[in-house]
Amino acid sequence: MLITEAFAQTANGAAQTSDPTLMSFLPMIGILVIFYFLLIRPQTKRAKEQKEMQSGLQKGDEIVISGGELGRVVSAGDSYITMEIATGVEIIVLKSSVQTLLPKGTLKSVETGKSNRALKNSRQKAGESRQDEPEDNVTETSEVESSSAPSKQDSEKN
């Protein structure tokens, strides 16, 4: 009795299922359209803009390469450019490694992260007077002397 019921159910199920129609593929088509407009199209647009930027590089442009180095283009060829990263220091890099084209004058305004001591030394070499410097060292020294003085007196008493 159980076997006949199972055969009867499969026979009805097979009869009700028909060939796949357009309605069954509609959700998959919708997902593909969404992927195209949200992922594929913007990515190809960005790649096209990047390629145009790399092909349009010329002498004097300020750039950032994929390694993070900032520099100025000295000369540009078909697939390589010569980039000056410091005064008198030039390197040859692939055009494809250029990530960003910076606005003119950006390299002069970039903070280099030099320490205050290095900045003070460069000011002294430039001929500026030492009076412009803050006198933080004097207060630090006097604080150290005053804090060490009681300990010397304490050690003499013992």
C-alpha positions as CSV (number, residue, x, y, z in Angstrom):
1,M,0.0,0.0,0.0
2,L,2.8,2.4,0.7
3,I,4.5,1.7,-2.6
4,T,1.5,2.6,-4.7
5,E,1.0,5.9,-2.9
6,A,4.6,6.8,-3.6
7,F,4.3,6.0,-7.2
8,A,1.1,8.0,-7.4
9,Q,2.7,11.1,-5.9
10,T,5.7,11.1,-8.3
11,A,3.4,10.6,-11.3
12,N,1.4,13.7,-10.4
13,G,4.5,15.8,-9.6
14,A,6.1,15.0,-12.9
15,A,2.9,15.9,-14.7
16,Q,2.6,19.3,-13.0
17,T,6.2,20.4,-13.7
18,S,6.6,21.9,-17.1
19,D,9.5,23.3,-19.0
20,P,11.3,26.3,-17.5
21,T,9.8,29.6,-18.7
22,L,11.0,33.2,-18.8
23,M,9.4,33.8,-15.4
24,S,11.7,31.3,-13.7
25,F,14.8,33.0,-15.2
26,L,13.6,36.6,-14.3
27,P,15.2,36.8,-10.8
28,M,18.5,35.6,-12.2
29,I,18.4,38.2,-15.1
30,G,17.5,40.9,-12.5
31,I,20.5,40.0,-10.4
32,L,22.8,40.1,-13.4
33,V,21.5,43.6,-14.4
34,I,22.1,44.8,-10.8
35,F,25.6,43.4,-10.8
36,Y,26.4,45.1,-14.1
37,F,25.2,48.6,-13.0
38,L,26.7,48.4,-9.4
39,L,29.9,46.5,-10.0
40,I,31.1,46.0,-13.5
41,R,30.3,49.3,-15.2
42,P,31.9,51.6,-12.5
43,Q,35.0,49.4,-12.4
44,T,35.5,49.6,-16.2
45,K,34.9,53.3,-16.1
46,R,37.6,53.7,-13.4
47,A,40.0,51.5,-15.3
48,K,39.5,53.6,-18.5
49,E,40.1,56.9,-16.6
50,Q,43.3,55.4,-15.0
51,K,44.6,54.4,-18.4
52,E,43.9,57.8,-19.9
53,M,45.7,59.5,-16.9
54,Q,48.8,57.2,-17.3
55,S,49.0,57.8,-21.1
56,G,48.7,61.6,-20.6
57,L,51.7,62.0,-18.2
58,Q,54.1,64.6,-19.2
59,K,57.2,66.4,-17.9
60,G,56.5,68.4,-14.7
61,D,53.5,66.4,-13.5
62,E,53.5,65.5,-9.8
63,I,52.5,61.9,-9.2
64,V,52.1,59.1,-6.6
65,I,53.2,55.6,-7.6
66,S,51.8,52.4,-6.2
67,G,54.6,52.1,-3.6
68,G,53.5,55.4,-2.1
69,E,56.5,57.5,-3.3
70,L,55.7,61.1,-4.4
71,G,57.7,62.7,-7.1
72,R,57.8,64.8,-10.2
73,V,58.0,63.4,-13.8
74,V,61.3,64.3,-15.4
75,S,60.7,62.4,-18.7
76,A,58.1,60.1,-20.1
77,G,58.4,57.3,-22.6
78,D,55.9,54.7,-24.0
79,S,55.9,52.4,-20.9
80,Y,58.4,54.0,-18.5
81,I,58.8,57.3,-16.8
82,T,61.7,58.9,-15.0
83,M,60.6,60.4,-11.7
84,E,62.5,62.7,-9.4
85,I,61.8,61.8,-5.8
86,A,64.3,64.3,-4.3
87,T,66.7,66.9,-5.5
88,G,69.1,65.0,-7.8
89,V,67.5,61.6,-7.1
90,E,65.8,60.1,-10.1
91,I,64.2,56.7,-10.5
92,I,62.7,54.9,-13.5
93,V,59.3,53.4,-13.0
94,L,56.6,51.8,-15.1
95,K,53.8,54.0,-16.2
96,S,51.3,51.4,-15.0
97,S,52.6,51.9,-11.4
98,V,51.4,55.5,-11.3
99,Q,48.3,55.7,-9.1
100,T,47.5,59.3,-8.8
101,L,48.2,62.6,-10.6
102,L,48.5,65.3,-8.0
103,P,47.6,69.0,-8.5
104,K,50.5,71.3,-9.2
105,G,52.4,72.5,-6.2
106,T,51.3,69.6,-3.9
107,L,54.9,68.4,-3.3
108,K,55.9,71.8,-1.9
109,S,53.0,71.8,0.6
110,V,53.4,68.2,1.7
111,E,54.5,67.8,5.3
112,T,57.6,65.7,5.4
113,G,57.4,64.7,9.0
114,K,60.8,66.0,10.0
115,S,61.4,66.3,13.7
116,N,61.6,69.6,15.4
117,R,65.3,69.1,16.0
118,A,66.0,68.7,12.3
119,L,63.9,71.8,11.6
120,K,65.9,73.8,14.2
121,N,69.2,72.7,12.7
122,S,68.1,73.7,9.2
123,R,67.0,77.1,10.5
124,Q,70.4,77.6,12.2
125,K,72.2,76.7,9.0
126,A,70.0,79.2,7.1
127,G,71.3,82.0,9.3
128,E,68.4,82.6,11.6
129,S,69.2,83.6,15.2
130,R,68.7,81.2,18.1
131,Q,66.5,83.8,19.9
132,D,63.5,82.7,17.8
133,E,63.6,79.3,19.4
134,P,61.5,78.6,22.5
135,E,63.5,78.2,25.8
136,D,62.0,74.8,26.7
137,N,65.4,73.3,27.4
138,V,66.1,75.8,30.2
139,T,62.9,75.0,32.1
140,E,63.5,71.2,31.7
141,T,67.0,71.5,33.0
142,S,66.0,73.6,36.0
143,E,63.3,71.1,36.8
144,V,65.7,68.2,36.6
145,E,68.2,70.0,38.9
146,S,65.5,70.9,41.4
147,S,64.2,67.4,41.6
148,S,67.7,65.9,41.9
149,A,68.8,68.4,44.5
150,P,66.7,67.0,47.4
151,S,67.8,63.5,46.6
152,K,71.5,64.6,47.0
153,Q,70.7,66.2,50.3
154,D,68.9,63.1,51.5
155,S,71.8,60.9,50.5
156,E,74.3,63.2,52.4
157,K,72.2,63.0,55.6
158,N,72.2,59.2,55.4
